[in-house]
Amino acid sequence: MVSKCANPACSASFRYLHAGRLFELETDVRHPDALDSPLQTIEYFWLCEDCARTLEVVVYRGKALVRPRTSDAPPEDFRKRRARGAG
């Protein structure tokens, strides 16, 4: 469940889906006793409007990472991607 901005330096609370940016990412989950490959799971991360202007959430080595955006173009919203039939 998303409850606050994914930026650890921000304390904005999640209230509305239309405010900010929601990210859908496949992250790795590994049970401590498992010897085989980790399972991939879908997780959701939200950045408030202020943080979404300059940051993005990506997967790095199976974990979610908040970092500065690498492009001036706004990140694609997964809801729009799903509406087109991808993902």
N, C-alpha and C positions, 0 to 999 in steps of 0.2 A: 504494500500500500504506500502510495506517495503522500507524505504529510508536510514536507518542507522542501525548500530549494536544495538541489543536489550540491550546490556550491557550499563547502563547509564554512566559508567565511560569511555566509549570508543566513539570516534567520527568517526570511520571508516564509509565511505559511501558505500551503496550497489550499485554495478555496474554490477556484473556478477553472475548468478545463480550457477555456478560451484565453486565459491570462497566462502569458509565458509560453514555454515550449516544452512539449512532452516528447521524450525519447524512448523508443522501444529497442532494446538491445539483447543480444544473445550472449549471456555470460556463462562461465564454467562453474559448476558446483562439484566439488570433490569431497566425498565422504572420507574422514580421516583414516578409516581402516581399509579403504578401497585401493587395490593395486592396479586396477585397469584405468582406462581413460576417464576423464571427468565427464559428467553429464552436462549438456548445454540446456540452459533454461532461459525463458524470456523474462526480462525484468524491465520495469518502467522507472524512468528518472525524469524529474521535472526541474526546469530552470525558470525562475521568476523572469518577468519582462526585462528588468534591469540587467540581470546576469546573462540572459539569452542574447543580448546585444553583442557581447564580447566573448562569451564562453560557449563550449559545446561539450557533450558527454559522448565519449567513445569507449570502445573496448580495447584494452591493451593487456596482453597476456592473460586473457580470460576474465579480467576484472574491469569494472566501470571506472573511468577516469575523467575528471572534469579538467579541461584544458582550454587555453585561448583558442578561439576559432581560427581555422587555417585559411578561410576564404572570406571575402567581403559579401558573398552571396549568402542570403539567409539559409539555414539548414532546412532540408525538406521535412515537412511534417508527416509522420508515418500515417496519420489519418487520411491524408490526401493520397499517399501511395496505395493504401488499401482500397480506397475508393476507385482507383484506376485498375485494380485487380492484381497488383504486384504485392508480394510479401505475404 
